[in-house]
Amino acid sequence: MVDGAVLFVTVMQNANKMVVEANVKRMASETNLEQAQTKVAQLQADIVAMKTLLANNVSSTVNSSIPTQMSTEGKSQTSGQPAPVKKKFSLTKNTFRRKSQHKASASSLGSSNCDGEKAAIANSAGTTVDSRVWKYSDVLEDSVGLEEFKLWKKSPEISEESPFIRRLVAEDVRPCLNFSSKETSEALLKDILQNVLSIEPLQTSQKRICSLSNKEVICAYQIHVTANQHLLFVCQDSRDKIVTVCELFSYLRCIKQQLFSKQTDLELFEKIRHMRKNMVLQRLGFPLL
């Protein structure tokens, strides 16, 4: 009789233990499922926004360039004379060039300002320069970067082991994330590369010391850094620098998932160059173009 009672108690204890373990596992699974669904919803929203942004940029560029070409062809046909050969120039405020790639000599450009330079070039070419319109063929090609991008696209991993990603990080990302604390900057970069960075607006903005710029300003955002499990209170300027970097890597992840398979490598690469330009402008405090 005693052995039966002991056996019954042991069986009940084991059963209770199994029930508790099952409940714990169920709660953990539900939590993981909610987190996964939230991340999927966020990624889907990012994909839709990225596609819309890219479609608007490409359509506005094409639509802006067509009227100019049609008006020029119409004038040539009306006059009965062959259309003059146009020279393509990309010396505009929206285009960055390496100093060694400028074709104009110092004697012809050294004494004039930017407006004078564009006017002189437009007159010599017999056409006008529209700084709002740029085409892929008008921009000098970064041949080295383009080849690295094509190589990366064959095995698109977001890692500094790739020469293309390593160039982006060294030339644009790290300078843009160059905050007062080197350790914090590296922690932010690591989270961005792993796609785990979280930026949230504060319910109440107040003046405090920005964790990144180390200046007393209005801080309206908080950033959760997984490396040290700290919350960083950041100002608008610091937040915008981080966002421009995140936009670049979000676009690269979209390319990795083949969401822009209908676009050429050159079109994808020019969009990346545009985002790199935005990082430079944001780092120097200029408005984005």
Sequence and secondary structure as in RCSB ss.txt:
>XXXX:A:sequence
MVDGAVLFVTVMQNANKMVVEANVKRMASETNLEQAQTKVAQLQADIVAMKTLLANNVSSTVNSSIPTQMSTEGK
SQTSGQPAPVKKKFSLTKNTFRRKSQHKASASSLGSSNCDGEKAAIANSAGTTVDSRVWKYSDVLEDSVGLEEFK
LWKKSPEISEESPFIRRLVAEDVRPCLNFSSKETSEALLKDILQNVLSIEPLQTSQKRICSLSNKEVICAYQIHV
TANQHLLFVCQDSRDKIVTVCELFSYLRCIKQQLFSKQTDLELFEKIRHMRKNMVLQRLGFPLL
>XXXX:A:secstr
 HHHHHHHHHHHHHHHHHHHHHHHHHHHHHHHHHHHHHHHHHHHHHHHHHHHHHHHHHHHHHHHHHHHHHHHHHH
HHHHTS          STT    GGG  S HHHHTTS HHHHHHHHHHHHTS   TT   GGGS   HHHHHHHH
HHHHS   STTSHHHHHHIIIIIHHHT  S HHHHHHHHHHHHHT  EEEEEEEEEEEE TTT SEEEEEEEEEE
TTTTEEEEEEHHHHHHHHHHHHHHHHHHHHHTTTTTTS HHHHHHHHHHHHHHHHHHHHT    
